Structures are given as C-alpha cells and as structure tokens.
C-alpha cells in the first residue's frame, strides 16, 4: 500500500507540555550524573574547573535546545532530528543520523542502562551478576562472544517489559514516564539536599574551595599535558565534556515524538527549554553537593567512579550504598522508558520515507508504531548478548560500551549539522512559517557551533582511537542508504 501523505494522522496527540517536559528531563537524567564527576575531576584536576565543565555543558545544551526549538516549530512531525537533517541538508544526512541512532546511539544507550539497572539490582540481590552465567560465553572469532548471565537476563527482561508497555499506547508510555521522571527528580533533589545540608563538612568545603583552580590529582589528557597550563587546560575541558555531555544527552528525544504532542509548534520548543534548564540546574547542584561532603581526591578515586554512592556512604555508612542502588534503579528505569518510547518514532518516520524496513511504518490498534518498537527492542537485546573479549587476559566486556565510546563524536557531529541547519534553512526558506525563532539568533546557535566544533576537533586530535571509529560507523551507512533507495517503492523526498 502507498505511504499516507501525512502518516502522523495515524498517531494520537496525547502529550501535553508537562508530558513533553518529562520526556526531555526523563531522557536526560540517567545514571551519568551520579558517576561522571569522578572521571571529569581526574581530567581537569580542580574543583573550579570541574564546576566550570558543567557550566560549559549547560551553556552548550541549552543553546542547542533553544536552537532546536525553531526547527521543531517549523517541522512539528514525528521523526524530529532525522527530519531536520533531511530538510536542511539531504535525505542522505537524515538517514545517516537515523542509521547511527538505531545501530548505536539509542539502542546502545538502552542496552547500557538496562545492564546498569541489573548491576545495581545485584547490590541488593547478589544472585544478579555479570559473572553468574546461565549460558557461559561462547567465543565468536576470538574477539567476541555470546553469553547470558543473570545480569544480562534482567536487562533483557527490562527491555521486553518497556517495549511491551509502550506498544499498549502512548497513554501507558507517558504514565510511566511522568511517574518515574517525577520520582527520579525527587530522588536527585534528595541527594542534593543531603549533601548540601545533612552531610556538609566545613573542613571539606574549605579544602575543596580554598584552592579552587589549583590542579591536583589529575590524569593527563595526553602525555606531557597538564591542566595547569593553558593548552593542557583547554584539552582537559574538551575531553571532560565527553562525560558531562553524555550525562546530559537525549534531550532531543522529545522531537521524535512531535507527531503525538498537542500544539507541537508551541509545546516542543517550550519543553526543550524547560527540561534542559531544569536538568542542568540539578546537575550543577548535585556536583556542589558532592563537593560539600567529599574531598576532591575522594571524588577522583570514588570506588567504581560511584561518586553519589561514596557521598551517601559517608553520610549514612550502613545504608548509603543500598539507598543509592535504589536511586540508580529508579533513574535508569525512567530514562529507559523515555528512550524506548521516543526512539521508535524516529524509525517510524524513516520507514514512511522508505529508508527503514517498511514494517516499521505500521501502527497498531493503540495508534503506536509497535513494529518499530519491537525492532528497536530486538537490536538492543542483541547488543546485550554480544560480549567483547580481550584475547590477552580473557576478560569479557560489553559491545555496547565500546560502541557508545566510539559514537559520542559522531553524535556531536550530527548536533553540529542540525544546528547549522537553522542557518541554512533561514537562507533556503526565508518565508517559511516559524512560530518560534531561535532565541538570541544568530549568537546562541553560533555559540553552540563554536563550542561543539572545538570539542570535536580536540577529540579528533587527542582521542582518535575512540573518535574515528564513530565516523566509520556513520560512513558504513552510505551503501545501506543507496540500497534502500534502489527500488521504485521509495516514497521519501
């Protein structure tokens, strides 16, 4: 059957401003805020520059969100960033983003969060472990293996549960999202309050803030570099953004769901601004809470980088680890639901353009793209089952962890191209309806482009081993794009 002229008519507009804001905030707040401060503090080496790193992340994230608002108001349909890249540059660029989103960005993050949930469940229930196998690792070519541990099984069941619940209709998805996002915002506020009020130590505060900008205990970003020098500091700040930007990522997920948002020309830009502003404020306060309880050296060397757990264990030695495990699980569950819900809408839009398996364009009786949800879930499960293997030590890792390390730079490239698309579309379509225009244009979008391009350049120069493979993943999508375009059934632009 031919693709409908407006496939969004098959979707139900059931998401209001609050629901949309919860998708933004809920997709952003995962487990990163509780962990990444350790690595970031080792990279920048000082209290002042740790906080400055989060301020830089906040400026970039909010600048990007305000810029995306213009594109969302212009093109208020399902697919979001995929559509923006398609219209601003070409269908190829839109596909390459969607390809990377499906292959790694969305599914890899879903897999990582699912296994992260299982790891913290394991702190409360030791039977759940990555080393307790139901199916022992089976080697594939020496460098990879397939296995099924109890932790992997929990992650798979969690993906299956959230995929199933989202096929029940957008009302189910938003109910879970609103409930768990509200809970994890409350949990994060509780962590902040405990750190700034109950656990605050005058001695720790003095030690952390008396030498605010003095580099100590750092790990050089590259041999011979020190954050005590200007050049070394710039490199350290850019490398540290990998952690903070990853912890703040997925705010763009709400754009994928625009076809199901009431009055999307107004509510999507507002949700982007409100959600990112809220989360970045909470992240800054959380880091201040860590610094009020833990000396910088303890943040840098927190066990397994679990800074929030170390903070709560300092305040409540008997209960801190267990309480933080519950907080992690609540946060992970809500974040996963937002990503499961939103990601499927991007593939749905691609399928309606003939650039994804056509089954993904179907909606079920509940008016949701159920087949797209299932495809996303199946690939996410596959990423959990496939393990990496170090031939030298025989130790097993996770394929999704390596892929996410590789794709951070590629995701940054797509953000740059999308925001550059604001300028391009102003030139190509000056008369197009723009119910919302990017606040502070052209300065605000330009700030993001300059900052993100600098970070990407530094990562290419100083982290080529993890940066270049990300671009390879993107390039591998080019022949796949032409394979989809080969036949007469192609219906996209």
N, C-alpha and C positions, 0 to 999 in steps of 0.2 A: 504494500500500500504506500502511496506517496506520503512524505512527511507533511504534517499540517503546517499551514502558513505561520501560525503562531502557536507553537507547542506549549507555551506557558498557560494557555487557556485550559489545559488538562490538569493543571496543578491548582491547589486550593490556597487562596490568600488568607492564611490564618495567623500570621505572625505580626504582632504589633510592635511598637517602639521598644517596650520593655523586653519582649521576647528576643528581638533583634540585638539589643544591647547585651542580653545574657549570652547570646551566641558569640558575640565578639569577646566579652570578658571570659566566658567559659572555655572558649577555644584557646585563649592566651594563657590562662592560669592552669598550668600543668604541675609538674614536679620540679621544673627547672629552677624556679625562684628559691627553692629550698636547698639547691645543690651548687649552682654555677658560681656562687660567690667565692668558693674555695679556689677554683682554677683561676678565676679572674684576679683574685688578690695575689696569687703567686705570679701572675703575669705583670701586673702593674706595680706591685710591691709596696703600696702605701694606702692608708685609709682615704686620703683625699682623692687619689686617682681612682680608687675603687668606686667611690660615690660619683665621681665625675664620669666614669664609664657608663653608669646607669643613667645619668643626666643626658649624655650623648645618645644613648639608646632611646630615651624618652623623646628627645627632640626629633630624631630620625623617624621614629614610629608614628608620632602624632603628625609630623609633616606629611608623611606618606598617607596616613588615614585621611587627612584633610584634602589631599590631592585626589585620592581615590573617590572621594565624595562627588566630585564633579563628573567623573566617568560613570559612577553609579546612577546619578540623577539623569544623565544623558541616555544610558542604556540599562533601564531597570528590569532586566530579564534574568532568567536562570543562566548560570554559567560564569557570571562575574568576570574575574580577571582573564579567563580564557577569551571571553567576548571582547574585552577591552583591547587585548593584544591583537586579536583578529581584525578588529575595525581600525585600529591605529596603524598597524604595520602590515599584516597579511595573514591569511588563514594558516600559512606555514608556522608563523611565530605563535599563533594561538594554539596550534596543535602541539608544538614542541613543549609549550608550557603544560598543556593537559597530559601529554605523554609522561613528562617528568613528574607531574603531580601524582599520576596513577602508579607509575613504576616505583617511585621512591618517596616523594615529599609527604603525601597524605597517608599512603599505606604503610610506609616505613615508620612514620610517627605513630600511627595507630598500633603497629606491632610493638614498638618500643614502649609505649605507655602501657599496653596490655601486660607485657612481661615485667615492667616496673611495678605494676599493681601486684603481680604474683610474688615478686621478691619481698615486698613489704608485708603481704599476707603471710609469707614464710617466717617473718619475725614473730608473728603471733601463733602460727601453726607450722611447726618445723617440718611436717611431712611435705609441705610445698617447697621444693628446692630445685634448682637447675642441675643439681648433681644426683637427684633421685630419679632414676630412669625407669619409665615403663617400656620404652624401646631404646636400647643402647645405641649410641652413634654408629651409623653405617657410612663408611667412607665413600666419597664420590670424587674420584680423581685426585685424591691425596690432600687437596687444599680445602675441600668442603665435605660436609657430612649431613645426614638426616638423622634426627633424633626426636624423642618425645619424653621429656621429663615432666614431673608433676607441675613444675612452674610453667612450662610450655602449655600443658593441658589447661591450666587455669586461664592463661592468656587467650587460648583458642576459644574456650567456653565463653569468656567475656566478650570477645568479638562476635561470636554467634548470637549471644543474648542481645547485644545492642543493635546488631544488624536486623535481627528478627523484630525487635520492638519498634525500630524505625520503619519497617515495612507495614506496620499497623496503622500508619497515618501520621501526618505532621503534628496532630494534637498530642500523640504519645511522645514524639520526639521533643516537642517544646516543653511538655510537662517534666520530663526527666531533666532536660537542660536547665529549666528555671529552678527546679528543686535543688539540683546538685551544684549549680553555679552559686545560688544563694548560700548554700551550706559551705562551699569552699571559700567564698568571700568572707563569711563569718569566721571560718577556721583561720584564715590568714590574718584577719583582724585580731583574733585571739592570740596568735603567735606574736604579732606586733605589740599588743598590749602587755603581754607577759614580759617581753624583752625590754620595753621602754619603761615599764612601771615596776613589775614584781621582781625582775631579775637584774635590774640596772645596778651596775657597780661603779662607784665614783672613781676607784682606782683604775679600772679598765678603761673608762671614758677618758681619764687623764692620759693614760698610756697610749691610747689609740689616736687621740686628737691633739696631743702636745706636739708630736712630730707629724703633722697632718700630711705633708708632701714628701717626707723622707722615705726613700726607697730602702726596704729591708726584707730579707727573707724571700726575695723574688727568684723566679726561674727565668733565665734569659729567653726572650722570644726567638733569638738566633744566636749562634756562637759570637761572643765578643760584644753583644749589645747589652746595654743596661738602661733601665728606665730612669736612671739618674742623669742621663744625657738627653738632649732634646730629640735627637734622631731615634734613640732607643725607646724613648717615651712614646713617640708617635706610633712606632711599630707595635709596642706593647698595647697601647689603647686600641689600635685597629684589630689586633689579634684577640684581645679581650672581648670585642664586640661579637665574636662568634658565639660565646656563651650567652651574653645578655640579649642579643637579637634572637637567638634560638628560643630562649625562655619567653620572649615577648612576641614570638611569631604566631601565625594562624589568625591574626585579627582580620585578615582579608576573607576568611571563610564565609562571613555573612553575605558577601557579594554573590557567592554561588547560589544562595537561597533567595535572591531578589524576586524570583517569579512567584514566591509564596509569601511575600511581605506586603501588608496593606500599605497603600500610598508609598511605594518604594522610592519615589523621587525625593520625598522628604525624609522618610524614616531610615533609609540605608545611610545617607551621609551623617544624620544625627547619631545613629547607633555607632558608627565608626568613631566619631569624635568623643562621644560619651564613654564608650567601652575602653578605648585606648587610654584616655585621660585617667579613668578610674584605676585601671590596672597598673599603669606606670607609677601613679602616686602610691599605690600599695607596695609596689616593688621597692621603691625608694625607702619607704618607711620600714619595710622588712629588713633591709640591709642596715639601716640605722639601729634596729632592734638587735641584730647580730653583734654590731659594734658596741652596743651598750652592755653586753653580757660577756662576750668572748674577746680576749686579746687578739690582735691581728694574726699573731703566729698560730693561735689555735684555729682561727678561721682558715688559714692557709693549709693547715695539716689536719683538718677535721677527718675522722675515720670515714673512709669511702666517700669523702667530699660531702658528707651529710651535715651541712652547717646547721640547719634548723634542728636536727636531732641532737647535735652537740650542745646547742643552746638550751633546749628543753631539758636535756640530761643534767646540765649544770644547775638549773633551777629546781628540777624535780628528779633527783638521781634514781629513784625507784621506778617512776612512771614515765619519764621523758621519752624513752625510745618507743614504748608502746603507743603513747599518745601521738607521737609524730607519725608512726606507721599508719594509724587510723586516718590522720590528716592527709597523708600521701594518697591513701586509697580513695578517699572521698574526692580529692582533687583530680586524681587520674581518671576516675570513673566519669566525672562530669566533662573533663577535657576530651576523653574518647568519644563520648556521645556527640559532642559538637562536631568533631571531625568526621565521624561516621555519617551524621546527618548531612553535613554540608558538602563533603567531597563527592558524593554520588550525584549531586545536581550538576557539577561541572562535566562529568562524563555523560550525563543525560543530554546536556547542551551539545557536546561534541558529537554524540550519536545522531542527534537531529540534523547536524551538518554533514553527516556521512563520514565522520572522522573517528569513529569508535564503533565497535560491534553493534549492529543495528538493534539487537535486543535491548540494549541499554536505553533506547529511546522510548520503551514501553512504560506505561504506568499501570498500576494495579487498581483494584476496586477502591482502595483507600486514597487514590489520586497521588501516589508517590512513585518514584522510579525504582521499583523493587528490584528489577533485574540489575540495575546499576549498583544498588546497594549490595546485592549478593556477589557480583563480580569483584567489587572492592573488598568485601569480606574474605573471599576465597584467596585473593592475592595476598592480603595481609596475613592470613593464616600460613600461606606458603613461606612468607618471609620469616615467620616464627620458627617453622620446622627446619629451614635450611641453616646450618651452622657453618662457621668458618673454622679452620683447623690450622694451627701452627705446626708445620712439619718438624721443626726443631724440638719443640717442647712437648708437642702432642696436646697442648691446651686448646679448648674449644671456645670460640667466641660466637658472636651473633652477626649474621649477614646484614641485618637492617642497621646495626650500629655503624658498620663500615660505610654503607650506602649513604646514611644520613651525614656522616662526616664529609663525604665526597660532594654531596648535593647542596650544602649550605651556600657555597659560592654561586652555584647555578641559580638557586632561588633568589639570591641577591641580584643577579643579572636580570632576571625577569621583573623584579621590582623596579629596577632602573628603567627598563624598557617601557614598563607600564606607565610610570610617572612621566617619562619623556613623551609618552603618547598624549598627555594633556596638552603639551606644547604643539605637537604635530596635529592633533585634531582641531585646535584653535586655528591653525593655519589652513588645514584642508577643508574644514566645515565651520567657517566663521558664523554662519547664520543658523547653525543647529540650536535647537532648544536646550538651554542649560538652566534648569530650575535652581540649581546651586552651582556657584562658581567657586573654584578653589580659593579658600581664604588666604589672603596675602600673596596671590599670584602676581608676578612670577617669582617672587623671592622665596616663598615657602617651598614650592616644588624644586626650585634650584638648590636650596639648602640640602634637601634630601639627595638630589643627584650628585652634588659635590661630595657630600659625606660618604655616600654609599660607593661612589666610584673610587674614592681614596682607599676605603677599606678593601674593596675588591682588588685594587692594584697592589696593596701591601700583601694580601693573601696570596696573590699570584707570585709575588717576588719571594716571600718568606715561608709560604706553606704550599709549594707546588705539588707535593705528593698527595695532598688531600684536595687541592683546588682543581687541578687539571682533569682528574677523572670525572669530576662533576660535569665539566663541559663535554667530555666524551660521551657521557650518558645522554646529554641533550642532543648531540650530533647524531647518535645512533637512531634517533627518532626520525631523521630526514628520509631515509628509504622507506620507513613504515608509513610516513605521511603520503609518499607517492604511491605506495601500494594501496592505500585507502582511496586515493584519487583516481585510480586506474580505470574504474568501471563507469558505465552510464548511470548507475544508481546514485552517484554523488549529487547531493542536493544542497550543499553548503555554498557560501559565496565564492 
